[in-house]
Amino acid sequence: MVLTDADPRRLLDLATSAARDAGNLVRQISGRDLRAATKSSPTDFVTQMDSASETMIRQTILDARPDDGILGEEGTSLVSRSGVSWVVDPIDGTTNYLRGMPNYSVSIAATKDGETLVGVVYDPTLEETFSAARGQGAALNGRPIWCSATLLRDSIIGTGFSYLPSNRARQAEILRTLLPSVGDIRRPGSAAVSLCWVACGRLDAFYEKGLQPWDYAAGALIAREAGADVLGAEQESWQDRVVVASAPSLTAQLREILSVGE
């Protein structure tokens, strides 16, 4: 059946189905058995499975909604004729996948008129599906989730680092400034997973600079719908911004330290 409307429930069902099917495909083959190529730097990897996952997601979406647009990390770029566009990361956390580590994910979001309508992040390593529809809250495997209410001094903060060595020195300086003020730091290796962990309270905040839309479009909506404050994920500022998602209890202090609250 071909769908043409932008009903959030239908969009969410389609995103969930596409993400789970792609995640299950990825999980069938160990990343350690694949040959990897590099993209922006020697540590920025892509595998055949990234491309296979994106192809499967694209086909699933277009079979149901042939007039929709799609922006995918691995090269899909289709202009929308329906007003609905999809933002797809077929494997967020490819390095984790290649090393046999947990916490890689498939991330899919649907947007319209500059707003993200639905988002799904599926982590096949933990069988966890995070989902949200705009204005309807967030869920983990169908159960409602909320962000934490932790003070900054007790907080666990997630972050990520650039693939480019030239950017890492500045990121290390920011970390040195932040570390004395927080409980601890984590680096899960997938921005999408990290944002979802803010949504369910495993992390109290997450920040990273230099992310692309497919890295955070779904996760940012999920975090926001779970009550987190989210900065830098608006579509008009999708290029080279610091994305910060945080429990409201520590937002002001964290943004001041990160110098992104201006």
ChimeraX commands (.cxc) that place a marker at each C-alpha (Angstrom):
marker #1 position 0.00,0.00,0.00 radius 0.5
marker #1 position 1.34,3.42,-1.00 radius 0.5
marker #1 position 1.08,6.09,1.72 radius 0.5
marker #1 position 0.92,9.78,0.88 radius 0.5
marker #1 position -0.09,11.54,4.11 radius 0.5
marker #1 position 2.18,12.67,6.95 radius 0.5
marker #1 position 0.34,10.94,9.77 radius 0.5
marker #1 position 2.94,10.56,12.56 radius 0.5
marker #1 position 1.76,7.12,13.61 radius 0.5
marker #1 position 2.15,5.73,10.10 radius 0.5
marker #1 position 5.52,7.42,9.66 radius 0.5
marker #1 position 6.68,6.02,12.99 radius 0.5
marker #1 position 5.53,2.51,12.11 radius 0.5
marker #1 position 7.40,2.69,8.80 radius 0.5
marker #1 position 10.57,4.04,10.41 radius 0.5
marker #1 position 10.45,1.34,13.08 radius 0.5
marker #1 position 10.01,-1.44,10.56 radius 0.5
marker #1 position 12.81,-0.12,8.34 radius 0.5
marker #1 position 15.21,0.38,11.23 radius 0.5
marker #1 position 14.64,-3.05,12.73 radius 0.5
marker #1 position 14.93,-4.85,9.40 radius 0.5
marker #1 position 18.17,-3.02,8.61 radius 0.5
marker #1 position 19.56,-3.60,12.08 radius 0.5
marker #1 position 18.83,-7.30,11.88 radius 0.5
marker #1 position 20.57,-7.42,8.49 radius 0.5
marker #1 position 23.64,-5.74,9.93 radius 0.5
marker #1 position 23.73,-8.03,12.93 radius 0.5
marker #1 position 23.83,-11.16,10.75 radius 0.5
marker #1 position 27.39,-10.46,9.63 radius 0.5
marker #1 position 30.18,-9.66,12.05 radius 0.5
marker #1 position 31.87,-6.37,11.32 radius 0.5
marker #1 position 35.19,-8.04,12.06 radius 0.5
marker #1 position 34.71,-10.14,8.91 radius 0.5
marker #1 position 34.24,-7.12,6.64 radius 0.5
marker #1 position 36.72,-5.01,4.73 radius 0.5
marker #1 position 36.51,-1.34,5.67 radius 0.5
marker #1 position 37.31,1.75,3.64 radius 0.5
marker #1 position 37.88,5.23,5.05 radius 0.5
marker #1 position 36.10,8.52,4.41 radius 0.5
marker #1 position 37.14,11.81,6.01 radius 0.5
marker #1 position 40.17,10.42,7.85 radius 0.5
marker #1 position 42.04,7.14,8.50 radius 0.5
marker #1 position 39.73,6.52,11.50 radius 0.5
marker #1 position 36.42,7.30,9.74 radius 0.5
marker #1 position 35.29,3.91,8.47 radius 0.5
marker #1 position 32.60,2.67,6.10 radius 0.5
marker #1 position 31.79,-0.95,5.25 radius 0.5
marker #1 position 29.80,-2.83,2.62 radius 0.5
marker #1 position 27.17,-3.31,5.31 radius 0.5
marker #1 position 26.66,0.46,5.68 radius 0.5
marker #1 position 25.72,0.55,2.01 radius 0.5
marker #1 position 23.58,-2.60,2.18 radius 0.5
marker #1 position 21.69,-1.26,5.19 radius 0.5
marker #1 position 21.02,2.09,3.51 radius 0.5
marker #1 position 19.83,0.36,0.34 radius 0.5
marker #1 position 17.38,-1.75,2.34 radius 0.5
marker #1 position 16.04,1.28,4.22 radius 0.5
marker #1 position 15.68,3.30,1.02 radius 0.5
marker #1 position 13.75,0.50,-0.66 radius 0.5
marker #1 position 11.46,0.01,2.32 radius 0.5
marker #1 position 10.60,3.70,2.46 radius 0.5
marker #1 position 10.13,4.16,-1.28 radius 0.5
marker #1 position 7.99,1.04,-1.59 radius 0.5
marker #1 position 5.56,2.60,0.89 radius 0.5
marker #1 position 6.08,6.28,0.02 radius 0.5
marker #1 position 7.59,6.71,-3.47 radius 0.5
marker #1 position 7.25,10.51,-3.47 radius 0.5
marker #1 position 9.23,11.10,-0.28 radius 0.5
marker #1 position 12.76,12.48,-0.17 radius 0.5
marker #1 position 15.69,10.71,1.49 radius 0.5
marker #1 position 19.04,11.98,2.77 radius 0.5
marker #1 position 21.37,9.11,3.69 radius 0.5
marker #1 position 24.91,9.07,5.04 radius 0.5
marker #1 position 26.11,6.71,2.32 radius 0.5
marker #1 position 25.02,8.85,-0.59 radius 0.5
marker #1 position 21.25,8.63,-1.00 radius 0.5
marker #1 position 19.92,12.06,-1.93 radius 0.5
marker #1 position 16.36,12.16,-3.23 radius 0.5
marker #1 position 14.30,15.35,-3.42 radius 0.5
marker #1 position 10.85,15.09,-1.84 radius 0.5
marker #1 position 7.73,15.52,-3.96 radius 0.5
marker #1 position 5.39,14.86,-1.03 radius 0.5
marker #1 position 6.83,17.30,1.51 radius 0.5
marker #1 position 8.13,14.47,3.71 radius 0.5
marker #1 position 11.85,13.72,3.78 radius 0.5
marker #1 position 13.79,11.01,5.62 radius 0.5
marker #1 position 17.19,11.36,7.27 radius 0.5
marker #1 position 18.99,8.01,7.50 radius 0.5
marker #1 position 22.13,6.70,9.17 radius 0.5
marker #1 position 22.40,3.03,8.21 radius 0.5
marker #1 position 25.02,2.27,10.88 radius 0.5
marker #1 position 25.82,4.95,13.43 radius 0.5
marker #1 position 28.91,3.73,15.27 radius 0.5
marker #1 position 30.62,1.85,12.45 radius 0.5
marker #1 position 33.87,1.62,14.42 radius 0.5
marker #1 position 32.03,-0.19,17.23 radius 0.5
marker #1 position 30.52,-2.51,14.64 radius 0.5
marker #1 position 33.87,-3.26,13.04 radius 0.5
marker #1 position 35.47,-4.05,16.40 radius 0.5
marker #1 position 32.66,-6.27,17.63 radius 0.5
marker #1 position 31.65,-3.75,20.29 radius 0.5
marker #1 position 28.03,-3.04,21.29 radius 0.5
marker #1 position 26.18,0.25,20.87 radius 0.5
marker #1 position 26.00,0.79,17.15 radius 0.5
marker #1 position 22.60,1.67,15.75 radius 0.5
marker #1 position 20.33,2.37,12.81 radius 0.5
marker #1 position 18.86,5.87,12.92 radius 0.5
marker #1 position 15.86,7.06,10.87 radius 0.5
marker #1 position 13.93,10.34,11.12 radius 0.5
marker #1 position 11.09,11.82,9.05 radius 0.5
marker #1 position 10.87,15.57,8.55 radius 0.5
marker #1 position 8.42,18.03,7.04 radius 0.5
marker #1 position 8.43,21.83,6.77 radius 0.5
marker #1 position 11.63,22.12,8.76 radius 0.5
marker #1 position 10.43,19.99,11.66 radius 0.5
marker #1 position 11.35,16.45,12.64 radius 0.5
marker #1 position 8.08,14.53,12.91 radius 0.5
marker #1 position 9.27,11.10,14.06 radius 0.5
marker #1 position 12.51,9.42,15.00 radius 0.5
marker #1 position 13.61,5.84,15.56 radius 0.5
marker #1 position 16.99,4.56,16.76 radius 0.5
marker #1 position 17.40,0.79,16.85 radius 0.5
marker #1 position 20.37,-0.77,18.66 radius 0.5
marker #1 position 20.49,-4.40,17.51 radius 0.5
marker #1 position 23.21,-5.26,20.03 radius 0.5
marker #1 position 20.79,-4.69,22.93 radius 0.5
marker #1 position 17.52,-5.25,21.04 radius 0.5
marker #1 position 16.47,-1.72,21.98 radius 0.5
marker #1 position 14.17,0.42,19.86 radius 0.5
marker #1 position 13.98,4.07,20.90 radius 0.5
marker #1 position 11.18,6.02,19.25 radius 0.5
marker #1 position 9.33,9.32,19.36 radius 0.5
marker #1 position 6.69,11.29,17.51 radius 0.5
marker #1 position 6.62,15.05,17.83 radius 0.5
marker #1 position 4.45,16.11,20.77 radius 0.5
marker #1 position 3.69,12.52,21.80 radius 0.5
marker #1 position 6.59,11.59,24.09 radius 0.5
marker #1 position 9.39,9.07,23.72 radius 0.5
marker #1 position 9.57,5.34,24.29 radius 0.5
marker #1 position 12.00,2.45,24.66 radius 0.5
marker #1 position 10.60,-0.81,23.30 radius 0.5
marker #1 position 7.15,0.74,23.50 radius 0.5
marker #1 position 7.38,1.94,27.11 radius 0.5
marker #1 position 7.53,5.66,27.98 radius 0.5
marker #1 position 10.91,7.11,28.98 radius 0.5
marker #1 position 12.07,10.34,30.60 radius 0.5
marker #1 position 15.40,12.05,31.09 radius 0.5
marker #1 position 17.05,12.34,34.50 radius 0.5
marker #1 position 16.92,15.13,37.07 radius 0.5
marker #1 position 20.56,14.97,38.17 radius 0.5
marker #1 position 22.76,17.81,39.39 radius 0.5
marker #1 position 25.84,18.61,37.30 radius 0.5
marker #1 position 28.28,17.51,40.01 radius 0.5
marker #1 position 26.70,14.02,40.03 radius 0.5
marker #1 position 26.11,13.74,36.31 radius 0.5
marker #1 position 27.41,11.27,33.75 radius 0.5
marker #1 position 28.11,13.13,30.50 radius 0.5
marker #1 position 28.47,11.51,27.10 radius 0.5
marker #1 position 30.52,12.94,24.27 radius 0.5
marker #1 position 32.26,12.04,21.02 radius 0.5
marker #1 position 35.38,13.15,19.19 radius 0.5
marker #1 position 36.14,14.31,15.70 radius 0.5
marker #1 position 37.74,11.96,13.19 radius 0.5
marker #1 position 40.11,14.80,12.28 radius 0.5
marker #1 position 43.23,15.07,14.46 radius 0.5
marker #1 position 43.27,18.84,14.00 radius 0.5
marker #1 position 39.98,19.13,15.89 radius 0.5
marker #1 position 40.81,16.80,18.75 radius 0.5
marker #1 position 43.16,19.13,20.63 radius 0.5
marker #1 position 40.37,21.68,21.07 radius 0.5
marker #1 position 37.97,18.93,22.12 radius 0.5
marker #1 position 40.49,17.74,24.72 radius 0.5
marker #1 position 40.70,21.26,26.16 radius 0.5
marker #1 position 36.91,21.43,26.50 radius 0.5
marker #1 position 36.97,18.05,28.25 radius 0.5
marker #1 position 39.66,19.23,30.67 radius 0.5
marker #1 position 37.45,22.18,31.57 radius 0.5
marker #1 position 34.35,20.07,32.00 radius 0.5
marker #1 position 35.69,17.04,33.85 radius 0.5
marker #1 position 36.20,18.61,37.31 radius 0.5
marker #1 position 32.56,19.76,37.36 radius 0.5
marker #1 position 30.83,16.44,36.59 radius 0.5
marker #1 position 30.56,12.94,38.01 radius 0.5
marker #1 position 32.15,11.16,35.04 radius 0.5
marker #1 position 32.45,11.00,31.26 radius 0.5
marker #1 position 31.38,8.30,28.80 radius 0.5
marker #1 position 32.06,7.90,25.07 radius 0.5
marker #1 position 29.56,5.30,23.74 radius 0.5
marker #1 position 30.68,5.66,20.11 radius 0.5
marker #1 position 27.28,6.36,18.54 radius 0.5
marker #1 position 25.76,9.83,18.74 radius 0.5
marker #1 position 22.31,8.40,18.07 radius 0.5
marker #1 position 22.62,5.91,20.94 radius 0.5
marker #1 position 24.07,8.59,23.22 radius 0.5
marker #1 position 21.13,10.92,22.63 radius 0.5
marker #1 position 18.74,8.08,23.38 radius 0.5
marker #1 position 20.63,7.30,26.57 radius 0.5
marker #1 position 20.00,10.91,27.62 radius 0.5
marker #1 position 16.33,10.31,26.86 radius 0.5
marker #1 position 16.12,7.30,29.20 radius 0.5
marker #1 position 18.41,8.67,31.91 radius 0.5
marker #1 position 21.47,6.48,31.41 radius 0.5
marker #1 position 23.36,9.64,30.53 radius 0.5
marker #1 position 22.46,13.00,32.02 radius 0.5
marker #1 position 23.75,14.91,28.99 radius 0.5
marker #1 position 25.55,14.47,25.70 radius 0.5
marker #1 position 27.49,16.94,23.59 radius 0.5
marker #1 position 29.48,16.73,20.38 radius 0.5
marker #1 position 30.61,19.12,17.65 radius 0.5
marker #1 position 30.77,18.38,13.94 radius 0.5
marker #1 position 27.89,15.92,13.72 radius 0.5
marker #1 position 25.92,15.51,10.51 radius 0.5
marker #1 position 22.09,15.49,10.30 radius 0.5
marker #1 position 21.88,11.71,10.02 radius 0.5
marker #1 position 23.89,11.35,13.25 radius 0.5
marker #1 position 21.34,13.09,15.43 radius 0.5
marker #1 position 18.05,13.88,13.64 radius 0.5
marker #1 position 16.20,10.96,15.23 radius 0.5
marker #1 position 18.04,10.94,18.56 radius 0.5
marker #1 position 17.57,14.66,19.15 radius 0.5
marker #1 position 13.79,14.34,18.77 radius 0.5
marker #1 position 13.73,11.33,21.08 radius 0.5
marker #1 position 15.73,13.20,23.73 radius 0.5
marker #1 position 13.53,16.29,23.44 radius 0.5
marker #1 position 10.33,14.28,23.67 radius 0.5
marker #1 position 11.70,12.63,26.83 radius 0.5
marker #1 position 12.01,16.06,28.46 radius 0.5
marker #1 position 15.64,16.90,27.69 radius 0.5
marker #1 position 16.79,20.32,26.55 radius 0.5
marker #1 position 18.33,20.08,23.06 radius 0.5
marker #1 position 20.50,22.73,21.41 radius 0.5
marker #1 position 21.96,22.78,17.91 radius 0.5
marker #1 position 19.68,20.21,16.25 radius 0.5
marker #1 position 17.44,22.64,14.38 radius 0.5
marker #1 position 17.47,22.03,10.64 radius 0.5
marker #1 position 18.60,25.55,9.83 radius 0.5
marker #1 position 21.73,25.01,11.93 radius 0.5
marker #1 position 22.61,21.49,10.84 radius 0.5
marker #1 position 26.10,22.36,9.70 radius 0.5
marker #1 position 29.08,22.26,12.11 radius 0.5
marker #1 position 27.16,23.04,15.28 radius 0.5
marker #1 position 27.64,21.75,18.80 radius 0.5
marker #1 position 24.71,19.48,19.57 radius 0.5
marker #1 position 23.89,19.39,23.28 radius 0.5
marker #1 position 21.14,17.33,24.91 radius 0.5
marker #1 position 20.81,17.62,28.66 radius 0.5
marker #1 position 18.53,17.09,31.62 radius 0.5
marker #1 position 16.99,20.49,32.42 radius 0.5
marker #1 position 18.50,20.30,35.93 radius 0.5
marker #1 position 21.99,20.84,34.54 radius 0.5
marker #1 position 21.42,22.62,31.22 radius 0.5
marker #1 position 22.45,26.14,32.25 radius 0.5
marker #1 position 25.69,25.11,33.96 radius 0.5
marker #1 position 26.68,22.69,31.20 radius 0.5
marker #1 position 26.08,25.17,28.40 radius 0.5
marker #1 position 28.11,27.79,30.25 radius 0.5
marker #1 position 31.06,25.43,30.55 radius 0.5
marker #1 position 30.79,24.39,26.91 radius 0.5
marker #1 position 30.40,28.03,25.84 radius 0.5
marker #1 position 27.40,27.22,23.61 radius 0.5
marker #1 position 24.71,29.01,25.56 radius 0.5
marker #1 position 25.13,32.35,23.83 radius 0.5
marker link #1:1,2 radius 0.2
marker link #1:2,3 radius 0.2
marker link #1:3,4 radius 0.2
marker link #1:4,5 radius 0.2
marker link #1:5,6 radius 0.2
marker link #1:6,7 radius 0.2
marker link #1:7,8 radius 0.2
marker link #1:8,9 radius 0.2
marker link #1:9,10 radius 0.2
marker link #1:10,11 radius 0.2
marker link #1:11,12 radius 0.2
marker link #1:12,13 radius 0.2
marker link #1:13,14 radius 0.2
marker link #1:14,15 radius 0.2
marker link #1:15,16 radius 0.2
marker link #1:16,17 radius 0.2
marker link #1:17,18 radius 0.2
marker link #1:18,19 radius 0.2
marker link #1:19,20 radius 0.2
marker link #1:20,21 radius 0.2
marker link #1:21,22 radius 0.2
marker link #1:22,23 radius 0.2
marker link #1:23,24 radius 0.2
marker link #1:24,25 radius 0.2
marker link #1:25,26 radius 0.2
marker link #1:26,27 radius 0.2
marker link #1:27,28 radius 0.2
marker link #1:28,29 radius 0.2
marker link #1:29,30 radius 0.2
marker link #1:30,31 radius 0.2
marker link #1:31,32 radius 0.2
marker link #1:32,33 radius 0.2
marker link #1:33,34 radius 0.2
marker link #1:34,35 radius 0.2
marker link #1:35,36 radius 0.2
marker link #1:36,37 radius 0.2
marker link #1:37,38 radius 0.2
marker link #1:38,39 radius 0.2
marker link #1:39,40 radius 0.2
marker link #1:40,41 radius 0.2
marker link #1:41,42 radius 0.2
marker link #1:42,43 radius 0.2
marker link #1:43,44 radius 0.2
marker link #1:44,45 radius 0.2
marker link #1:45,46 radius 0.2
marker link #1:46,47 radius 0.2
marker link #1:47,48 radius 0.2
marker link #1:48,49 radius 0.2
marker link #1:49,50 radius 0.2
marker link #1:50,51 radius 0.2
marker link #1:51,52 radius 0.2
marker link #1:52,53 radius 0.2
marker link #1:53,54 radius 0.2
marker link #1:54,55 radius 0.2
marker link #1:55,56 radius 0.2
marker link #1:56,57 radius 0.2
marker link #1:57,58 radius 0.2
marker link #1:58,59 radius 0.2
marker link #1:59,60 radius 0.2
marker link #1:60,61 radius 0.2
marker link #1:61,62 radius 0.2
marker link #1:62,63 radius 0.2
marker link #1:63,64 radius 0.2
marker link #1:64,65 radius 0.2
marker link #1:65,66 radius 0.2
marker link #1:66,67 radius 0.2
marker link #1:67,68 radius 0.2
marker link #1:68,69 radius 0.2
marker link #1:69,70 radius 0.2
marker link #1:70,71 radius 0.2
marker link #1:71,72 radius 0.2
marker link #1:72,73 radius 0.2
marker link #1:73,74 radius 0.2
marker link #1:74,75 radius 0.2
marker link #1:75,76 radius 0.2
marker link #1:76,77 radius 0.2
marker link #1:77,78 radius 0.2
marker link #1:78,79 radius 0.2
marker link #1:79,80 radius 0.2
marker link #1:80,81 radius 0.2
marker link #1:81,82 radius 0.2
marker link #1:82,83 radius 0.2
marker link #1:83,84 radius 0.2
marker link #1:84,85 radius 0.2
marker link #1:85,86 radius 0.2
marker link #1:86,87 radius 0.2
marker link #1:87,88 radius 0.2
marker link #1:88,89 radius 0.2
marker link #1:89,90 radius 0.2
marker link #1:90,91 radius 0.2
marker link #1:91,92 radius 0.2
marker link #1:92,93 radius 0.2
marker link #1:93,94 radius 0.2
marker link #1:94,95 radius 0.2
marker link #1:95,96 radius 0.2
marker link #1:96,97 radius 0.2
marker link #1:97,98 radius 0.2
marker link #1:98,99 radius 0.2
marker link #1:99,100 radius 0.2
marker link #1:100,101 radius 0.2
marker link #1:101,102 radius 0.2
marker link #1:102,103 radius 0.2
marker link #1:103,104 radius 0.2
marker link #1:104,105 radius 0.2
marker link #1:105,106 radius 0.2
marker link #1:106,107 radius 0.2
marker link #1:107,108 radius 0.2
marker link #1:108,109 radius 0.2
marker link #1:109,110 radius 0.2
marker link #1:110,111 radius 0.2
marker link #1:111,112 radius 0.2
marker link #1:112,113 radius 0.2
marker link #1:113,114 radius 0.2
marker link #1:114,115 radius 0.2
marker link #1:115,116 radius 0.2
marker link #1:116,117 radius 0.2
marker link #1:117,118 radius 0.2
marker link #1:118,119 radius 0.2
marker link #1:119,120 radius 0.2
marker link #1:120,121 radius 0.2
marker link #1:121,122 radius 0.2
marker link #1:122,123 radius 0.2
marker link #1:123,124 radius 0.2
marker link #1:124,125 radius 0.2
marker link #1:125,126 radius 0.2
marker link #1:126,127 radius 0.2
marker link #1:127,128 radius 0.2
marker link #1:128,129 radius 0.2
marker link #1:129,130 radius 0.2
marker link #1:130,131 radius 0.2
marker link #1:131,132 radius 0.2
marker link #1:132,133 radius 0.2
marker link #1:133,134 radius 0.2
marker link #1:134,135 radius 0.2
marker link #1:135,136 radius 0.2
marker link #1:136,137 radius 0.2
marker link #1:137,138 radius 0.2
marker link #1:138,139 radius 0.2
marker link #1:139,140 radius 0.2
marker link #1:140,141 radius 0.2
marker link #1:141,142 radius 0.2
marker link #1:142,143 radius 0.2
marker link #1:143,144 radius 0.2
marker link #1:144,145 radius 0.2
marker link #1:145,146 radius 0.2
marker link #1:146,147 radius 0.2
marker link #1:147,148 radius 0.2
marker link #1:148,149 radius 0.2
marker link #1:149,150 radius 0.2
marker link #1:150,151 radius 0.2
marker link #1:151,152 radius 0.2
marker link #1:152,153 radius 0.2
marker link #1:153,154 radius 0.2
marker link #1:154,155 radius 0.2
marker link #1:155,156 radius 0.2
marker link #1:156,157 radius 0.2
marker link #1:157,158 radius 0.2
marker link #1:158,159 radius 0.2
marker link #1:159,160 radius 0.2
marker link #1:160,161 radius 0.2
marker link #1:161,162 radius 0.2
marker link #1:162,163 radius 0.2
marker link #1:163,164 radius 0.2
marker link #1:164,165 radius 0.2
marker link #1:165,166 radius 0.2
marker link #1:166,167 radius 0.2
marker link #1:167,168 radius 0.2
marker link #1:168,169 radius 0.2
marker link #1:169,170 radius 0.2
marker link #1:170,171 radius 0.2
marker link #1:171,172 radius 0.2
marker link #1:172,173 radius 0.2
marker link #1:173,174 radius 0.2
marker link #1:174,175 radius 0.2
marker link #1:175,176 radius 0.2
marker link #1:176,177 radius 0.2
marker link #1:177,178 radius 0.2
marker link #1:178,179 radius 0.2
marker link #1:179,180 radius 0.2
marker link #1:180,181 radius 0.2
marker link #1:181,182 radius 0.2
marker link #1:182,183 radius 0.2
marker link #1:183,184 radius 0.2
marker link #1:184,185 radius 0.2
marker link #1:185,186 radius 0.2
marker link #1:186,187 radius 0.2
marker link #1:187,188 radius 0.2
marker link #1:188,189 radius 0.2
marker link #1:189,190 radius 0.2
marker link #1:190,191 radius 0.2
marker link #1:191,192 radius 0.2
marker link #1:192,193 radius 0.2
marker link #1:193,194 radius 0.2
marker link #1:194,195 radius 0.2
marker link #1:195,196 radius 0.2
marker link #1:196,197 radius 0.2
marker link #1:197,198 radius 0.2
marker link #1:198,199 radius 0.2
marker link #1:199,200 radius 0.2
marker link #1:200,201 radius 0.2
marker link #1:201,202 radius 0.2
marker link #1:202,203 radius 0.2
marker link #1:203,204 radius 0.2
marker link #1:204,205 radius 0.2
marker link #1:205,206 radius 0.2
marker link #1:206,207 radius 0.2
marker link #1:207,208 radius 0.2
marker link #1:208,209 radius 0.2
marker link #1:209,210 radius 0.2
marker link #1:210,211 radius 0.2
marker link #1:211,212 radius 0.2
marker link #1:212,213 radius 0.2
marker link #1:213,214 radius 0.2
marker link #1:214,215 radius 0.2
marker link #1:215,216 radius 0.2
marker link #1:216,217 radius 0.2
marker link #1:217,218 radius 0.2
marker link #1:218,219 radius 0.2
marker link #1:219,220 radius 0.2
marker link #1:220,221 radius 0.2
marker link #1:221,222 radius 0.2
marker link #1:222,223 radius 0.2
marker link #1:223,224 radius 0.2
marker link #1:224,225 radius 0.2
marker link #1:225,226 radius 0.2
marker link #1:226,227 radius 0.2
marker link #1:227,228 radius 0.2
marker link #1:228,229 radius 0.2
marker link #1:229,230 radius 0.2
marker link #1:230,231 radius 0.2
marker link #1:231,232 radius 0.2
marker link #1:232,233 radius 0.2
marker link #1:233,234 radius 0.2
marker link #1:234,235 radius 0.2
marker link #1:235,236 radius 0.2
marker link #1:236,237 radius 0.2
marker link #1:237,238 radius 0.2
marker link #1:238,239 radius 0.2
marker link #1:239,240 radius 0.2
marker link #1:240,241 radius 0.2
marker link #1:241,242 radius 0.2
marker link #1:242,243 radius 0.2
marker link #1:243,244 radius 0.2
marker link #1:244,245 radius 0.2
marker link #1:245,246 radius 0.2
marker link #1:246,247 radius 0.2
marker link #1:247,248 radius 0.2
marker link #1:248,249 radius 0.2
marker link #1:249,250 radius 0.2
marker link #1:250,251 radius 0.2
marker link #1:251,252 radius 0.2
marker link #1:252,253 radius 0.2
marker link #1:253,254 radius 0.2
marker link #1:254,255 radius 0.2
marker link #1:255,256 radius 0.2
marker link #1:256,257 radius 0.2
marker link #1:257,258 radius 0.2
marker link #1:258,259 radius 0.2
marker link #1:259,260 radius 0.2
marker link #1:260,261 radius 0.2
marker link #1:261,262 radius 0.2
view
